């Protein structure tokens, strides 16, 4: 979860899923995702972006040496 420095009530959440779209959908069904989403609806003022995205570039930063 990320929180805006300008507004502590503005947050961004995201997660990663390593699998096919079908596996992702089955996972959401098995974990009752829709019910959990409905439970937090009273606390959500706006949803700016909602979707499923594919990682196309994965960069790693080498560890700094002391």
C-alpha positions as CSV (number, residue, x, y, z in Angstrom):
1,X,0.0,0.0,0.0
2,X,1.2,3.5,-0.8
3,X,-0.1,6.6,0.9
4,X,0.0,10.1,-0.6
5,X,2.2,12.6,1.2
6,X,-0.4,15.4,0.4
7,X,-3.5,13.4,1.7
8,X,-3.1,10.5,4.1
9,X,-6.6,9.3,3.0
10,X,-5.4,8.8,-0.5
11,X,-3.9,5.3,-0.9
12,X,-2.8,3.0,-3.7
13,X,-2.8,-0.7,-3.3
14,X,-1.6,-3.4,-5.7
15,X,-0.5,-7.0,-5.7
16,X,1.4,-9.4,-8.0
17,X,0.0,-12.7,-9.2
18,X,2.2,-15.2,-11.0
19,X,-0.1,-17.3,-13.1
20,X,-2.5,-17.3,-16.0
21,X,-5.6,-15.1,-16.2
22,X,-7.8,-18.2,-15.6
23,X,-5.8,-19.0,-12.4
24,X,-6.1,-15.4,-11.3
25,X,-9.9,-15.5,-11.7
26,X,-10.2,-18.9,-9.9
27,X,-8.1,-17.5,-7.1
28,X,-10.4,-14.5,-6.7
29,X,-13.4,-16.8,-6.7
30,X,-11.8,-19.1,-4.1
31,X,-10.9,-16.2,-1.8
32,X,-14.4,-14.5,-2.1
33,X,-12.8,-11.4,-3.4
34,X,-16.1,-9.8,-4.4
35,X,-17.5,-10.1,-0.9
36,X,-14.3,-8.6,0.6
37,X,-14.5,-5.7,-1.9
38,X,-18.1,-5.0,-1.0
39,X,-17.2,-4.9,2.7
40,X,-14.8,-2.0,2.2
41,X,-17.1,-0.1,-0.2
42,X,-18.4,2.3,2.5
43,X,-14.8,3.5,3.0
44,X,-13.9,4.1,-0.7
45,X,-14.6,7.6,-2.0
46,X,-13.2,7.0,-5.5
47,X,-11.5,4.3,-7.6
48,X,-9.2,6.1,-10.0
49,X,-7.7,3.0,-11.8
50,X,-8.8,-0.7,-11.5
51,X,-7.5,-3.4,-13.8
52,X,-5.1,-6.2,-14.5
53,X,-1.7,-5.4,-15.9
54,X,1.2,-7.4,-17.2
55,X,4.8,-6.8,-16.1
56,X,6.7,-6.0,-19.3
57,X,10.0,-4.7,-17.8
58,X,11.5,-6.0,-14.6
59,X,14.5,-4.0,-13.5
60,X,16.7,-4.8,-10.5
61,X,19.0,-2.3,-8.9
62,X,22.4,-3.8,-7.9
63,X,23.1,-3.7,-4.1
64,X,25.2,-0.8,-3.0
65,X,28.6,-1.7,-1.5
66,X,29.9,0.0,1.6
